[in-house]
Amino acid sequence: RIALCTCLTPRILSGWARSEKKDKVWGYREDEIILVIKSVSSERKNFIANVTSSAVNIADNREIGVTVRRREYDGTSSSSILRKRNQRSSRRSHGKALSKRKVIPESQNFTLGMPEKEILDKNSTFGWFVGPFGSMEDKILSMDPKRRLGTCDRDGDFARLIRSRRFLLILHELSMTGAPLSMMELATELLNCGADVSAVVLNKKGGLMAELARRGIKVLNDRSKFSFIYAMDCDLVIAGSAACAKWIEQYTNYFPAGTNRIAWWIMENRRIYFERSKTALDRVKMLIFISELQAEQWLAWCEEENIELTSPPMVVPLSVNEELALAAGIPSSLNTPSITVKKMKKKRQQLRDSVRKEMGLTDNDMLVISLSSINSGKGQLLLLESALLVIENNTSQLRTLELGQEDDRLSIRRFHSRASFPDLISSQSDNIPNYVESSLENRRALLYRGASALLNGRRKALSDDTARHEPNLKILIGSVASKSNKATYIEGILSFLSKHPDFSRSVLWTLATTRVASLYSAADVYVMNSQGVGETFGRVTIEAMAYGLPVLGTDAGGTKEIIEHNKTGLLHPTGRSGTKVLAENLRLLLRNPQARAQMGMKGRKKVEMLYLKHDMYRKLAEVLYKCMGR
């Protein structure tokens, strides 16, 4: 190190003297330059994110960082002038940041980009903000955070195949959505089974970085050359989104032989993603899709564009993760003698009661949830419009009963048996002479009076009972403050709610989170209202089914592969035409708790048969064997 300092110091000082790159050394004196040399012995650490110094590659493949530490000195030097300018600039930028976070009064319009949580916290016109419930989950479920990482079936095909292998996973972003979450859980399983795993994150927006660190997943700091060099030494690279196309192209240009070491798990189904990725589709060993319809569609597009794939693609559907399965009372690798399925079912009921109480719900409320990112493709606004139709319909029926108007359900034709009225007749006939019964006409009149009295009594009873026991519809929209949300779409939702203040009392909001067991436990129905070509797969759909929730979904994409109409849920068309159908489906489940329970039970059984972790990793083992098998 002393020799290195001896060599580098004159070079830096001479560069300053010759005014080379003054922007980097301006304001320093020769006797104030301090060199901080950092040496990293392990080759792998060369590419890990915790390397904070500037990298200088030298012959022995060691990394040396050179940092110039600044000492301020008195006087009106150039450095002090620059420092004052930077301080003023910092104050201006800080003021701008504060102005963006300013809470706008209710009477004013909300500007684009305002954080949703701030709006919802300050303005009940748009509904009520609830949660998060992570601490409540921990307290009631008594789950050790260290055990949430899952366990590996070390005797299984998947574990034997990947043990001691090195993998690089490519994540396109860190939002709390299907693709990043699935890739994070795959990385966790690879680690648990003895593999060496690192990740490249192409866009760090989202909230999963801390969770990656907690799980021990290394994230490379570089997304280009260093990541390419690291990938060359891996057994397999797994890309987790069509948005990884650019990285794949750059890598295969840098290292053409890398084509045989890439498996591309594509989780999107829109044509725009195909157009962005089509130039890289033939540069990977194998494509992986998550639904049959998605695979068919992408193969059709490849045929249109005359793209020849290296090998036939495979379909690997997603699964419910072990932590959620455990909390749902489904047997998983996390079960222990102290955490049995029976005990978890009891705890889930306790969690349900606690969360609903915190939300202000009663047993008479039907909670419908939608936890997708908030944008037009997920259809939250259409869901709210459908819910409004249901609530307005119930209100109009209540007013009809209160006004005493005839209701088809109370038609006198339904009362066909005289045996229904004896008590009522006797109570209404104190002033009726005994001889009335000898007259057929009077007997008919008596029957009519008795039926009329019963109808009036039923009307009054139903009106009172409706006020007390009419089931109430509540809508919870999740993923507030998610990086995948669209500000303009949220603004449209808030505008809609501001026009219906009474309805907004039935709307709840909660933050984007990975701790969703509490939300599924508290819910009665799940809605997957994806528009356009529909959801590619929809992992939240199978998660909701695992918790015994019937799912109301659009008749498109992977959703219609998962939901069996009238068995595990109900389907409705996409677009505006589906709004009324969705409203009818909501109304049906609102008035039929037994139908909700039956559909939920069948959906749970389907998840236990097809969508648990071992199902996914059995199929994924086939993919890895074909990609890495020798």
C-alpha positions in Angstrom: 0.0 0.0 0.0 2.9 2.4 0.8 4.4 1.7 -2.6 1.0 2.3 -4.2 0.6 5.7 -2.4 4.1 6.6 -3.5 3.2 5.9 -7.1 -0.2 7.5 -7.2 0.3 10.7 -5.2 2.7 12.4 -7.7 0.4 11.5 -10.5 -2.6 13.2 -8.8 -0.6 16.3 -7.8 0.9 16.7 -11.2 -2.5 16.4 -12.8 -3.7 19.2 -10.5 -0.7 21.3 -11.4 -1.3 20.8 -15.1 -5.1 21.7 -14.6 -6.2 18.3 -15.7 -9.7 17.5 -14.5 -9.8 20.5 -12.2 -13.5 19.8 -11.4 -12.3 16.8 -9.4 -9.4 18.3 -7.6 -10.2 22.0 -7.4 -9.9 23.5 -3.9 -7.3 21.2 -2.6 -3.7 21.9 -1.6 -0.9 19.4 -2.0 -0.5 19.0 1.8 -4.3 18.4 2.2 -4.8 15.4 -0.1 -5.4 12.2 1.9 -5.5 8.9 0.1 -7.7 6.2 1.4 -6.9 2.9 0.0 -9.4 0.1 0.2 -8.4 -3.4 -0.9 -10.9 -6.3 -1.3 -9.4 -9.7 -1.4 -12.3 -11.8 -2.7 -13.0 -11.7 -6.4 -16.8 -12.0 -5.9 -16.9 -8.9 -3.7 -15.7 -6.9 -6.6 -19.2 -6.7 -7.9 -21.3 -6.5 -4.7 -23.2 -3.4 -3.8 -21.4 -2.6 -0.6 -18.2 -1.6 -2.4 -18.6 2.1 -2.2 -15.3 3.4 -3.5 -14.4 4.1 -7.1 -13.2 1.0 -8.8 -9.7 0.8 -10.4 -9.0 -2.5 -12.1 -5.4 -3.7 -12.0 -3.6 -6.8 -13.2 -4.1 -9.0 -10.2 -7.9 -8.6 -10.3 -8.0 -6.8 -7.0 -10.0 -3.7 -6.5 -8.5 -0.6 -5.1 -10.5 2.5 -4.3 -8.9 6.0 -4.2 -10.9 8.6 -2.3 -9.8 12.2 -1.8 -11.0 13.5 1.6 -11.6 17.2 1.8 -10.3 19.6 4.5 -11.8 23.0 4.5 -9.5 26.0 5.1 -10.2 29.7 5.8 -10.3 32.4 3.2 -12.5 33.2 0.3 -11.1 30.5 -1.9 -12.8 28.9 -4.8 -13.7 25.9 -2.7 -15.6 28.0 -0.2 -17.4 29.8 -3.0 -18.4 26.5 -4.5 -19.5 25.2 -1.1 -21.7 28.2 -0.5 -23.3 27.7 -4.0 -23.9 24.1 -3.2 -25.5 25.0 0.1 -27.9 27.5 -1.6 -28.7 24.9 -4.2 -29.4 22.3 -1.5 -31.7 24.7 0.3 -33.6 25.5 -2.9 -34.0 21.8 -3.7 -35.1 21.1 -0.1 -37.7 23.8 -0.3 -39.1 22.4 -3.5 -39.3 18.9 -1.9 -41.2 20.4 1.0 -43.6 22.2 -1.3 -44.4 19.0 -3.1 -45.2 17.3 0.2 -47.5 20.2 1.4 -51.0 19.1 2.4 -53.5 20.9 0.2 -56.8 21.9 1.9 -60.0 20.0 0.9 -61.4 22.9 -1.0 -58.4 23.0 -3.4 -57.7 20.7 -6.3 -55.0 18.1 -5.8 -51.9 18.3 -8.0 -50.4 15.4 -9.8 -47.8 13.4 -8.1 -49.0 14.1 -4.5 -48.4 11.0 -2.3 -51.6 9.1 -2.0 -51.1 8.3 1.7 -50.8 12.0 2.5 -54.1 12.7 0.7 -55.9 9.8 2.3 -54.6 10.6 5.8 -55.8 14.1 5.7 -59.0 13.9 3.7 -61.8 11.4 4.7 -63.8 12.6 1.7 -62.0 9.9 -0.2 -62.5 7.0 2.3 -60.7 5.8 5.3 -57.1 4.8 5.6 -56.3 1.6 7.5 -53.3 -0.5 8.5 -50.6 -1.6 8.1 -51.2 -4.7 10.1 -47.7 -6.3 10.1 -47.2 -6.0 13.8 -50.6 -7.4 14.5 -49.8 -10.4 12.3 -46.6 -11.0 14.2 -48.3 -10.8 17.6 -51.3 -13.1 16.8 -49.6 -15.6 14.4 -46.5 -15.8 16.6 -44.3 -16.5 13.5 -40.6 -16.1 13.9 -39.3 -13.7 11.3 -36.2 -15.8 10.7 -38.4 -18.8 9.7 -40.3 -16.8 7.1 -37.6 -17.5 4.7 -38.8 -21.0 4.3 -37.1 -24.4 4.3 -35.8 -26.5 1.4 -36.7 -30.0 0.6 -33.1 -31.1 0.3 -34.0 -34.6 -0.9 -36.1 -33.2 -3.8 -35.0 -33.0 -7.4 -34.9 -29.2 -7.3 -32.5 -29.1 -4.3 -30.2 -31.8 -5.7 -30.0 -30.0 -9.1 -29.1 -26.6 -7.8 -26.9 -27.4 -4.8 -23.5 -25.6 -5.0 -24.4 -24.0 -8.3 -24.1 -20.3 -9.0 -27.0 -18.2 -10.2 -27.5 -14.6 -11.2 -31.1 -13.4 -11.2 -32.2 -10.3 -13.2 -35.0 -8.2 -11.6 -36.4 -5.4 -13.7 -37.6 -3.5 -10.6 -38.3 -3.8 -6.9 -42.0 -2.9 -6.7 -44.3 -5.1 -4.6 -45.9 -6.8 -7.6 -45.9 -10.3 -9.0 -42.7 -10.5 -11.0 -40.3 -8.9 -8.4 -41.9 -10.8 -5.5 -41.7 -14.1 -7.4 -38.0 -13.6 -8.3 -37.2 -12.6 -4.7 -38.8 -15.8 -3.5 -37.0 -17.9 -6.1 -33.7 -16.4 -5.0 -34.6 -17.2 -1.4 -35.4 -20.8 -2.3 -32.1 -21.2 -4.2 -30.2 -19.9 -1.2 -32.0 -22.2 1.2 -31.1 -25.2 -1.0 -27.4 -24.4 -1.0 -26.9 -22.4 -4.2 -24.8 -19.2 -4.5 -27.2 -16.4 -5.6 -26.7 -12.8 -6.6 -29.1 -10.4 -8.3 -28.9 -7.5 -10.7 -31.7 -4.9 -10.3 -32.3 -2.8 -13.4 -34.5 -0.2 -11.8 -34.4 0.2 -8.0 -37.8 1.9 -7.7 -40.0 0.1 -5.2 -39.7 -1.1 -1.6 -38.1 -4.5 -1.8 -34.4 -3.6 -1.3 -34.6 -3.9 2.5 -36.3 -7.3 2.2 -33.6 -8.6 -0.2 -31.0 -7.6 2.3 -32.9 -9.3 5.1 -33.1 -12.5 3.1 -29.3 -12.4 2.5 -29.6 -11.9 -1.3 -26.6 -10.1 -2.7 -27.4 -7.2 -5.1 -24.6 -6.3 -7.6 -24.0 -2.6 -7.8 -23.3 -2.6 -11.5 -25.8 -3.3 -14.3 -23.4 -3.5 -17.2 -19.8 -4.7 -17.6 -19.2 -5.9 -14.1 -22.5 -7.8 -14.1 -21.6 -9.3 -17.5 -18.3 -10.6 -16.1 -20.0 -12.0 -13.1 -22.7 -13.7 -15.3 -20.0 -15.4 -17.3 -18.9 -17.3 -14.2 -22.5 -18.4 -13.3 -24.1 -21.7 -14.1 -27.3 -20.0 -15.1 -28.8 -16.5 -15.5 -32.5 -16.2 -14.8 -34.2 -13.1 -16.1 -37.6 -12.4 -14.5 -39.5 -10.0 -16.9 -39.8 -9.1 -20.5 -38.3 -5.7 -19.4 -34.9 -7.4 -19.0 -34.5 -7.6 -22.8 -32.0 -4.7 -23.0 -29.7 -6.3 -20.4 -29.9 -9.7 -22.2 -28.9 -8.0 -25.5 -26.0 -6.2 -24.0 -24.8 -9.3 -22.2 -25.0 -11.6 -25.3 -23.2 -8.9 -27.3 -20.4 -8.8 -24.7 -20.3 -12.6 -24.3 -22.0 -14.4 -27.2 -21.6 -17.8 -25.6 -23.8 -16.6 -22.8 -26.8 -17.5 -24.8 -26.8 -21.0 -23.6 -26.8 -19.9 -20.0 -30.0 -17.8 -19.9 -33.5 -18.8 -18.9 -36.0 -16.0 -19.4 -39.1 -16.1 -17.2 -41.5 -13.8 -19.0 -44.4 -12.6 -16.8 -46.2 -10.1 -19.1 -48.8 -10.7 -21.8 -49.2 -7.4 -23.6 -48.0 -6.8 -27.2 -46.0 -3.8 -26.2 -43.7 -6.1 -24.1 -43.3 -8.4 -27.0 -42.2 -5.6 -29.3 -39.6 -4.4 -26.8 -38.2 -7.9 -26.3 -38.5 -9.6 -29.7 -34.9 -8.9 -30.7 -33.6 -10.9 -27.7 -36.0 -13.8 -27.7 -33.7 -16.0 -29.8 -30.7 -15.2 -27.6 -31.6 -17.3 -24.6 -31.6 -21.0 -23.9 -35.3 -21.2 -23.0 -38.3 -19.0 -22.5 -40.6 -19.7 -19.5 -44.2 -18.5 -19.3 -46.7 -18.5 -16.4 -49.9 -19.5 -18.2 -50.9 -21.5 -21.2 -52.8 -18.6 -22.9 -49.7 -16.4 -22.5 -47.5 -19.0 -24.0 -49.8 -19.5 -27.0 -50.0 -15.8 -27.6 -46.3 -15.2 -27.5 -45.6 -18.2 -29.8 -48.2 -16.7 -32.3 -46.4 -13.4 -32.2 -43.0 -15.1 -32.8 -44.5 -16.8 -35.8 -45.7 -13.5 -37.2 -42.2 -12.0 -36.8 -40.4 -15.2 -38.1 -38.6 -15.6 -34.8 -37.1 -19.0 -34.3 -36.6 -19.9 -30.6 -33.6 -21.9 -29.4 -35.8 -24.4 -27.7 -39.5 -25.0 -27.1 -40.8 -22.8 -24.2 -42.2 -24.2 -20.9 -45.0 -23.1 -18.7 -44.4 -22.8 -14.9 -47.4 -21.2 -13.1 -46.7 -19.2 -9.9 -47.5 -20.5 -6.5 -48.6 -19.3 -3.0 -45.6 -18.7 -0.9 -44.9 -20.8 2.2 -45.6 -18.0 4.7 -49.0 -17.2 3.3 -49.9 -20.9 3.1 -48.9 -21.4 6.7 -51.0 -18.4 7.8 -53.9 -19.7 5.7 -53.8 -23.1 7.6 -52.4 -25.0 4.6 -49.7 -27.5 5.3 -46.2 -26.2 4.4 -42.6 -26.7 5.1 -42.8 -24.0 7.9 -45.1 -26.2 10.0 -43.5 -27.3 13.3 -44.9 -29.1 16.4 -45.6 -25.7 17.9 -47.1 -24.3 14.6 -49.6 -26.9 13.4 -52.3 -26.4 10.8 -55.0 -26.6 13.4 -53.4 -23.9 15.5 -52.9 -21.6 12.5 -56.6 -21.9 11.6 -57.6 -20.7 15.1 -55.0 -17.9 14.9 -56.3 -16.8 11.5 -59.8 -16.4 12.9 -58.3 -14.4 15.7 -56.4 -12.3 13.2 -59.6 -11.8 11.2 -61.5 -10.6 14.2 -58.8 -8.2 15.3 -58.2 -6.7 11.9 -61.9 -6.2 11.2 -62.3 -4.6 14.5 -59.4 -2.2 13.8 -61.0 -1.4 10.4 -64.3 -0.7 12.1 -66.2 -3.5 10.5 -69.0 -5.7 11.9 -70.1 -9.2 11.1 -72.7 -7.7 8.9 -70.2 -6.1 6.6 -68.9 -7.9 3.4 -65.3 -6.7 2.8 -64.2 -6.9 -0.8 -60.5 -6.3 -1.4 -58.3 -5.6 -4.4 -54.6 -5.4 -3.8 -53.1 -4.7 -7.2 -51.2 -1.6 -8.1 -53.5 1.3 -8.8 -53.7 2.0 -12.6 -56.2 1.7 -15.4 -55.1 -1.8 -16.3 -56.2 -3.1 -12.9 -59.7 -1.4 -13.1 -60.2 -0.1 -9.6 -62.3 2.8 -10.8 -64.7 0.4 -12.6 -64.8 -1.7 -9.4 -65.9 1.4 -7.4 -68.5 2.2 -10.0 -69.9 -1.4 -9.7 -69.9 -1.1 -5.9 -71.8 2.2 -6.1 -74.5 0.5 -8.2 -74.9 -2.2 -5.5 -75.1 0.3 -2.6 -77.5 2.6 -4.4 -79.7 -0.4 -5.3 -79.8 -1.5 -1.6 -80.6 2.0 -0.5 -83.5 2.4 -3.0 -85.0 -0.9 -1.8 -84.8 0.2 1.8 -86.6 3.4 1.0 -89.3 1.4 -0.8 -89.9 -0.7 2.3 -90.0 2.4 4.5 -92.6 4.0 2.3 -94.8 0.9 2.5 -94.9 0.3 -1.2 -95.6 -3.3 -2.4 -92.6 -5.5 -2.8 -92.8 -8.5 -5.2 -91.2 -10.6 -2.5 -94.2 -9.9 -0.2 -96.9 -10.6 -2.7 -100.1 -12.1 -1.1 -99.8 -15.0 -3.6 -97.0 -16.4 -1.6 -99.3 -16.9 1.4 -101.2 -19.9 0.1 -101.9 -21.7 3.4 -104.6 -20.7 5.9 -102.6 -22.5 8.5 -100.1 -19.6 8.5 -102.6 -17.2 10.0 -104.4 -18.7 13.1 -102.4 -16.8 15.7 -102.5 -13.6 13.7 -106.3 -14.0 13.0 -107.0 -14.6 16.7 -105.0 -11.6 17.7 -106.8 -9.4 15.2 -110.4 -10.6 15.8 -111.2 -9.5 19.4 -114.1 -7.3 18.1 -115.3 -9.8 15.5 -118.6 -11.5 16.3 -118.6 -15.3 16.6 -121.2 -15.7 13.9 -118.9 -14.3 11.3 -117.3 -17.7 10.9 -120.6 -19.1 9.7 -120.5 -16.8 6.7 -118.4 -17.8 3.8 -118.0 -14.3 2.7 -117.1 -13.2 6.1 -114.5 -16.0 6.4 -113.0 -14.7 3.1 -113.0 -11.2 4.5 -111.3 -12.5 7.6 -108.7 -14.3 5.6 -108.0 -11.1 3.6 -107.8 -9.0 6.8 -105.4 -11.5 8.3 -103.2 -11.6 5.2 -103.2 -7.8 5.0 -102.3 -7.5 8.7 -99.5 -10.1 8.1 -98.2 -8.1 5.1 -98.2 -4.9 7.0 -96.4 -6.6 9.9 -93.9 -8.1 7.5 -93.3 -4.7 5.9 -92.6 -3.1 9.2 -90.5 -6.0 10.4 -88.5 -6.1 7.2 -88.0 -2.3 7.3 -86.7 -2.4 10.8 -84.7 -5.6 10.1 -83.2 -4.1 7.0 -82.0 -1.1 8.9 -80.4 -3.3 11.4 -79.3 -6.4 9.4 -79.1 -5.4 5.7 -75.6 -6.6 4.7 -73.2 -3.7 4.0 -70.6 -3.7 1.2 -67.2 -2.4 2.0 -64.4 -2.0 -0.6 -60.7 -2.0 0.4 -58.1 -0.8 -2.2 -54.5 -1.8 -1.6 -51.1 -0.7 -2.8 -51.3 2.9 -1.8 -47.9 4.6 -2.4 -46.7 1.8 -4.7 -44.2 2.9 -7.3 -46.3 1.2 -10.0 -49.3 3.4 -9.3 -50.4 6.0 -11.9 -51.0 9.5 -10.4 -53.5 10.6 -13.1 -55.6 7.4 -12.6 -55.6 7.9 -8.8 -56.7 11.5 -9.3 -59.6 10.2 -11.3 -60.6 7.8 -8.5 -60.4 10.6 -6.0 -62.5 12.9 -8.2 -65.1 10.1 -8.5 -65.3 9.6 -4.7 -65.5 13.4 -4.1 -68.8 13.4 -6.1 -70.2 10.5 -4.0 -69.4 11.4 -0.4 -71.9 9.0 1.1 -70.4 6.1 -0.9 -66.9 7.1 0.1 -67.7 6.0 3.6 -67.7 2.4 2.3 -64.2 2.7 0.8 -61.0 1.8 2.7 -57.4 2.2 1.6 -54.2 0.6 2.7 -50.5 0.8 1.9 -48.6 -1.5 -0.5 -47.1 -4.3 1.6 -45.8 -7.8 1.5 -47.6 -8.5 4.8 -51.0 -9.4 3.3 -52.1 -12.4 5.5 -54.0 -10.0 7.7 -55.9 -8.5 4.7 -56.8 -11.8 3.2 -58.0 -13.0 6.6 -60.2 -10.0 7.1 -61.8 -10.2 3.6 -64.9 -11.9 2.4 -64.4 -11.5 -1.4 -61.5 -10.8 -3.7 -61.9 -8.8 -7.0 -59.4 -9.2 -9.9 -60.7 -6.6 -12.3 -57.8 -6.5 -14.8 -58.7 -4.9 -18.1 -57.6 -5.2 -21.7 -56.1 -8.6 -22.3 -56.5 -9.4 -18.7 -54.0 -10.6 -16.1 -51.1 -12.7 -17.3 -51.6 -15.0 -14.3 -52.5 -13.1 -11.2 -50.8 -14.5 -8.1 -53.0 -12.6 -5.8 -55.9 -14.6 -7.3 -54.5 -17.9 -6.0 -53.5 -16.3 -2.7 -57.0 -15.1 -2.1 -58.3 -18.6 -3.0 -55.9 -20.1 -0.5 -57.7 -18.1 2.2 -61.1 -19.4 1.1 -62.2 -16.2 -0.7 -64.4 -16.4 -3.8 -62.8 -14.4 -6.6 -64.7 -12.1 -9.0 -62.5 -11.7 -12.1 -62.6 -10.6 -15.7 -63.1 -13.2 -18.3 -59.7 -12.7 -19.9 -56.0 -13.7 -19.6 -54.8 -16.1 -16.9 -57.7 -15.2 -14.6 -60.2 -17.3 -16.6 -57.7 -20.2 -16.5 -57.7 -20.1 -12.7 -61.3 -19.2 -11.8 -64.0 -21.8 -12.6 -67.2 -19.8 -13.2 -69.9 -20.5 -10.6 -67.5 -22.9 -8.8 -64.6 -21.0 -7.4 -65.8 -17.5 -8.3 -67.7 -15.5 -10.9 -66.4 -14.0 -14.2 -67.5 -10.7 -15.9 -66.5 -9.0 -19.2 -63.7 -6.4 -19.3 -64.5 -2.8 -20.0 -67.5 -0.7 -19.2 -69.9 -3.5 -20.2 -68.6 -5.5 -17.3 -69.5 -2.9 -14.7 -73.1 -4.0 -14.3 -72.3 -7.7 -14.4 -69.7 -7.2 -11.7 -72.3 -5.3 -9.7 -74.8 -8.2 -10.0 -72.1 -10.6 -8.9 -71.3 -8.5 -5.9 -75.0 -8.2 -5.0 -75.3 -12.0 -5.3 -72.5 -12.7 -2.9 -73.6 -9.9 -0.6 -77.0 -11.6 -0.1 -75.7 -15.2 -0.1 -73.0 -15.8 2.6 -73.5 -19.6 2.0 -72.6 -19.2 -1.7 -69.5 -17.2 -0.7 -68.4 -20.0 1.7 -69.0 -22.8 -0.9 -67.1 -21.0 -3.7 -64.3 -20.2 -1.3 -64.0 -23.8 -0.1 -63.7 -25.1 -3.7 -61.1 -22.4 -4.6 -59.0 -23.4 -1.6 -59.1 -27.1 -2.6 -57.9 -26.1 -6.1 -55.0 -24.2 -4.7 -54.0 -27.2 -2.6 -54.1 -29.4 -5.7 -52.3 -27.1 -8.2 -50.7 -23.9 -6.8 -48.5 -24.7 -3.8 -44.7 -24.3 -3.7 -43.8 -27.9 -4.4 -46.0 -27.8 -7.6 -44.1 -24.8 -9.0 -40.6 -26.0 -8.1 -41.2 -29.5 -9.5 -41.9 -27.9 -12.9 -39.1 -25.4 -12.4 -36.7 -28.3 -11.8 -37.5 -29.6 -15.3 -36.6 -26.2 -16.8 -33.3 -26.0 -14.9 -32.4 -29.5 -15.8 -32.8 -28.7 -19.5 -30.9 -25.5 -19.2 -28.0 -26.8 -17.1 -28.1 -30.5 -17.6 -24.9 -32.0 -18.9 
